[in-house]
Amino acid sequence: MDREESVEFARKLVEDIVSFFGENIAVEARAEGEIISLAVESSDLNSILIGRGAETLRSLQYIVSTALHNQGAALTHVVVDIANYKKQREDKIAEKARGWIEEVRRTGDSHVARINAADRRVVHRVAAEYSDIRTYSEGEGRERHIIIAQASS
């Protein structure tokens, strides 16, 4: 399965899964480098498809990625966004990260945030904008967390 077929397969699979909830919702799909990005438009199903703590959304990504892998697809890394949830979430985490960074700058104390991998990537990206701040992750699995510290420490 080539890149175009992989993208179309993923788009159709997400549309089919959503249709089980009785909705015909458009799914926009595109390849961005080695990642298939799927955007599901807003509907009455948003909260169901996203789930508590975005667990359903992550599960949907896993299902699509696994199906692509099993089909021998050229692209298997999938990012699904429902009603711009991820963008809004990223903006909120970036705002929190800036607050944590200001706190670290003001107090000199490191800040530990127990957040998921996607949120840690956002914090690392925001912290890269500050020359006097460094971030690093510690721990394993669900216990992994990010530490925001002054670069001099």
C-alpha positions as CSV (number, residue, x, y, z in Angstrom):
1,M,0.0,0.0,0.0
2,D,1.7,3.3,-1.1
3,R,1.4,6.7,0.6
4,E,-1.8,7.8,-1.1
5,E,-3.5,4.5,-0.5
6,S,-2.4,4.6,3.1
7,V,-4.0,8.0,3.6
8,E,-7.2,7.0,1.9
9,F,-7.4,3.7,3.9
10,A,-7.0,5.7,7.2
11,R,-9.6,8.3,6.2
12,K,-12.1,5.6,5.2
13,L,-11.5,3.6,8.3
14,V,-12.1,6.6,10.6
15,E,-15.3,7.5,8.7
16,D,-16.5,3.9,9.0
17,I,-15.8,3.8,12.8
18,V,-17.6,7.1,13.3
19,S,-20.6,5.8,11.2
20,F,-21.1,3.1,13.8
21,F,-22.4,5.9,16.1
22,G,-25.0,6.8,13.5
23,E,-23.3,9.9,12.1
24,N,-21.9,10.5,8.6
25,I,-19.1,12.9,9.5
26,A,-16.5,14.1,7.0
27,V,-12.9,13.2,7.7
28,E,-10.1,15.3,6.1
29,A,-6.9,13.4,5.6
30,R,-3.4,14.3,4.4
31,A,0.2,13.1,4.7
32,E,2.6,15.4,6.5
33,G,6.0,13.9,6.1
34,E,5.8,10.4,7.6
35,I,2.5,11.1,9.5
36,I,-1.1,10.8,8.4
37,S,-3.2,13.6,9.8
38,L,-6.9,13.0,10.1
39,A,-9.3,15.8,11.0
40,V,-12.8,14.9,12.0
41,E,-15.2,17.8,11.8
42,S,-17.2,18.9,14.9
43,S,-20.5,17.1,15.7
44,D,-22.7,16.0,18.5
45,L,-20.3,13.1,19.0
46,N,-17.3,15.2,20.0
47,S,-17.3,14.2,23.7
48,I,-17.8,10.5,22.9
49,L,-15.1,10.4,20.2
50,I,-12.6,12.3,22.3
51,G,-13.4,10.6,25.6
52,R,-12.3,11.3,29.1
53,G,-8.7,12.6,29.1
54,A,-8.7,11.9,25.3
55,E,-8.4,8.2,25.9
56,T,-10.9,7.4,23.2
57,L,-9.1,9.6,20.7
58,R,-5.8,7.9,21.5
59,S,-7.5,4.5,21.1
60,L,-8.8,5.6,17.7
61,Q,-5.3,6.6,16.6
62,Y,-4.0,3.2,17.8
63,I,-6.6,1.2,16.0
64,V,-6.0,3.1,12.7
65,S,-2.2,2.8,13.1
66,T,-2.4,-0.9,13.8
67,A,-4.7,-1.5,10.8
68,L,-2.3,0.4,8.6
69,H,0.6,-1.6,9.9
70,N,-1.3,-4.9,9.4
71,Q,-2.0,-3.9,5.8
72,G,1.7,-3.2,5.1
73,A,1.0,0.5,4.6
74,A,3.8,2.9,3.6
75,L,2.7,5.2,6.4
76,T,1.6,3.9,9.8
77,H,2.0,6.9,12.2
78,V,-1.4,8.5,12.6
79,V,-2.6,11.7,14.3
80,V,-6.4,12.1,14.7
81,D,-7.9,15.4,15.7
82,I,-11.6,15.8,16.5
83,A,-13.2,19.3,16.3
84,N,-9.7,20.9,16.7
85,Y,-9.5,19.3,20.2
86,K,-5.7,18.7,19.9
87,K,-5.0,22.2,18.8
88,Q,-7.0,23.7,21.6
89,R,-5.4,21.3,24.1
90,E,-1.9,22.2,22.8
91,D,-2.7,25.9,23.2
92,K,-3.8,25.3,26.9
93,I,-0.7,23.3,27.7
94,A,1.5,25.9,26.0
95,E,-0.1,28.6,28.2
96,K,0.4,26.4,31.4
97,A,4.0,25.8,30.3
98,R,4.7,29.5,30.1
99,G,3.2,30.0,33.6
100,W,5.4,27.1,34.9
101,I,8.5,28.7,33.2
102,E,7.8,32.1,34.8
103,E,7.4,30.4,38.2
104,V,10.8,28.6,37.7
105,R,12.3,31.9,36.7
106,R,10.8,33.8,39.7
107,T,11.5,31.2,42.4
108,G,14.6,29.3,41.0
109,D,12.9,26.1,41.9
110,S,12.3,23.3,39.4
111,H,8.8,22.4,38.4
112,V,7.7,18.8,37.9
113,A,4.6,18.2,35.7
114,R,3.1,14.7,35.4
115,I,1.6,14.9,31.9
116,N,1.3,12.6,29.0
117,A,3.8,12.3,26.1
118,A,2.0,14.6,23.7
119,D,1.7,17.3,26.4
120,R,5.4,16.9,27.3
121,R,6.4,17.5,23.7
122,V,4.4,20.8,23.8
123,V,6.2,21.8,27.0
124,H,9.6,20.9,25.5
125,R,8.8,23.0,22.4
126,V,7.7,26.0,24.4
127,A,10.7,25.8,26.8
128,A,13.0,25.8,23.7
129,E,12.0,29.5,23.2
130,Y,13.7,30.4,26.5
131,S,17.5,30.4,26.6
132,D,17.6,30.3,30.5
133,I,15.3,27.3,30.8
134,R,15.9,23.6,30.2
135,T,13.5,20.7,30.3
136,Y,14.0,17.0,30.5
137,S,11.8,13.9,31.1
138,E,12.4,11.3,33.7
139,G,10.7,8.0,34.7
140,E,9.2,5.1,32.7
141,G,5.8,4.4,31.2
142,R,2.9,6.1,33.0
143,E,5.3,7.4,35.7
144,R,7.2,9.5,33.1
145,H,7.1,13.3,33.9
146,I,8.8,16.5,32.7
147,I,11.0,18.7,34.8
148,I,11.4,22.4,34.0
149,A,14.5,23.9,35.5
150,Q,16.8,26.9,35.1
151,A,19.5,26.2,32.5
152,S,22.2,27.1,35.1
153,S,21.1,24.5,37.6
